[in-house]
C-alpha cells in the first residue's frame, strides 16, 4: 500500500491526567486494607484503554482498537455513523450490528469519512 494515507484518531491525551487523579484516589483507599488492593486494577485498566484506544482509517476500511481487542471493518460493511451530542460515535454496519467508536471525537467524523475517500 504505497502512497495510501492512513489517518489515526485517538482519545484526548489529557485523559491521562484524570487517570492519574483516579489512581491517587484508589491508592489511598487500597492502602487502608488488603481487601481494597484490587481496586488499583481500575485505574490501570483506564490507563491501558487511554493509551491504546484508536480508530485508524484508510481507503480499505477502519481498524478499531478498544484497548484490548482490535477489529477490522471494511468500508463496504459500513452503513452509517450516528453522531450524538453527549454519547460516543456509533458505527452502523450493513449486517445490522453496531460498533461504538469511543476513541473517535465526534468533531472528527468528517475527517474520517474524508480520509476514506469512499463516501
Secondary structure as UniProt FT lines:
FT   TURN            2..3
FT   STRAND          7..10
FT   TURN            13..14
FT   HELIX           15..30
FT   TURN            31..32
FT   HELIX           34..39
FT   HELIX           40..52
FT   STRAND          54..58
FT   TURN            59..60
FT   STRAND          61..65
FT   STRAND          70..74
FT   HELIX           75..77
FT   STRAND          78..82
FT   STRAND          89..93
FT   TURN            94..95
FT   STRAND          98..101
FT   TURN            102..103
FT   HELIX           106..108
FT   HELIX           109..116
//
